[in-house]
């Protein structure tokens, strides 16, 4: 019986979709909170494993976030349908919207073939995903409180909805995403419009001066939509613009949204500036209106001014005098002119409010506290049994990989499920048993095709447990959890050590459009700047302390040996000299054995002349896996003059003096030897 069921001793026979019965307690092994892409992805894995689970969603359908966001209705997740390849795993490298399943046709391209799809297509795709896989989703369940309870049988979580109904589970998987608008406290914040509520009609901004707070994709998306109507658009944040093509972080500004950079650099009224938002003031200046004929005053629309705290006499008022405006102190202050609108586009934060103190994970130091703090295996700090999935789990790789986006967290969700299977059901992390002689080919296949390590670079990696003449290959293990490999996966490290295969970028800051941006010489592979495979060899598992003290920017601690495979323009690491041969030599160093492949005749010769023939011969030729006896092949070899006839060598192919393992390769007719025992 599964461990999780033994502890909690409950099993739900069916999921009820009727929420009219109040004050009811429903019990499950797994509760997934949220029917967005991360929640549904985990639901698929739980369903496939036949676990007792439920997905709770407060809205009437899946992916409700995308019914409103992005506000201007274009996704920036690429949907590259045509890759010239039929390999499904490879194609997922360039499909940023599909979820993982065992249905090869359940892909996002069924609802849109646009490279940047419309946002409305995503809920449509998620509805297909739920329907075709039969996932257990309860809609209209608005969970307002989550608490943890410790009892004699263990810890479990109680979720209470708007009808005071309780859902009890031993494992809580939070996939609520980020939907609470992030705000900054400054004087005049009440005068600012939010991204979540602004008009998306460009004509509403006609001939208006607009100040946008923020320089992320939501800010630039908003700016781009009004460039043709607004008189000028200025953007303000605490840091300069970070371009995704420079940082390799997909959450930074994407080219599809960066038209304002053109109008700024080409001096067409728009611009970017930097200032700490906590130190600004959005103020109004009182002005008397001009009199109309008849003596009545014409009300003039109040405009908004940007000023600084240090110029304000009263820190609690957003009514500014002329002396409190920055232009009074600095006559060429960049933003001295007034604005008709100020719009806040600062992104979103995790909703901590539904957790009580017994179940609430702490705020992470990453992302300005907007995300929960998690362990390297995505379990909440100090909240055992509570895991965070999807965008909200991005604190683990904030600004460094793709864990906050569908094409990244679909793989971290799978990693969490594999961990759950081991922890609660004693199913070890899936692995592939390989002969050491097959390891090179398997690595090359993975780095050329695998989508998980490719998308979650420097976060998920393949772990190879060396066992002498064979090895175990574990795919997509969380790198930061490597010190806990044995307890999380159910696999131990032997005396032969382990190799970790990671996809990573170079750490040197360069001009990514300059002439010397790429490295092509394999002897300088360690200088590669673009995404490329890196292999780390350890004799023992790194410790937690070593992980903390790893070199700055490294995904792993310093190993006993490291090998970079030189970056490739086509991201195809299959060149015999530049890619394959250096990899083989590195593996030979780690395994302390010859990994070359040999023809049967060479294996025969080496078996006679060496106490320990190469591993390829041991695992193939000497186990009767050489070239089998074949009369047609034998005749072709004879006709080509590549061997002697039986009369020439004076021996028969039936000669029993030859060991059995030599016969399948035709050694008795090709060796030219006659043994007399």
FENKA-V31687 format. One record per run of one state. SS is the DSSP state (H for helix, E for strand, C for the rest). FROM is the first residue (numbers start at 1). TO is the last residue. Records with the same first field share a line. If there is no record, write none. Layout:
SS=FROM-TO + FROM-TO
This chain:
C=1-2 + 9-24 + 34-36 + 49-52 + 58-63 + 68-73 + 80-87 + 96-107 + 111-115 + 119-119 + 134-136 + 140-144 + 152-153 + 161-165 + 175-179 + 182-186 + 188-188 + 192-192 + 195-201 + 206-208 + 214-216 + 227-231 + 238-242 + 248-252 + 254-254 + 258-258 + 266-270 + 275-276 + 286-290 + 292-296 + 298-303 + 312-318 + 321-321 + 325-325 + 330-338 + 340-340 + 345-347 + 350-354 + 356-362 + 364-365 + 370-371 + 373-373 + 375-378 + 381-385 + 389-389 + 397-405 + 426-430 + 450-451 + 456-459 + 467-469 + 490-497 + 505-521 + 528-531 + 539-543 + 549-560 + 565-575 + 592-599 + 610-614 + 620-620 + 624-630 + 640-645 + 650-659 + 664-666 + 671-677
H=3-8 + 37-48 + 64-67 + 88-94 + 108-110 + 120-133 + 189-191 + 202-205 + 217-226 + 244-247 + 255-257 + 259-265 + 277-279 + 309-311 + 322-324 + 326-329 + 366-369 + 390-396 + 406-425 + 436-449 + 452-455 + 479-489 + 522-527 + 544-548 + 576-591 + 600-609 + 615-619 + 621-623 + 631-639 + 646-649 + 660-663 + 667-670
E=25-33 + 53-57 + 74-79 + 95-95 + 116-118 + 137-139 + 145-151 + 154-160 + 166-174 + 180-181 + 187-187 + 193-194 + 209-213 + 232-237 + 243-243 + 253-253 + 271-274 + 280-285 + 291-291 + 297-297 + 304-308 + 319-320 + 339-339 + 341-344 + 348-349 + 355-355 + 363-363 + 372-372 + 374-374 + 379-380 + 386-388 + 431-435 + 460-466 + 470-478 + 498-504 + 532-538 + 561-564
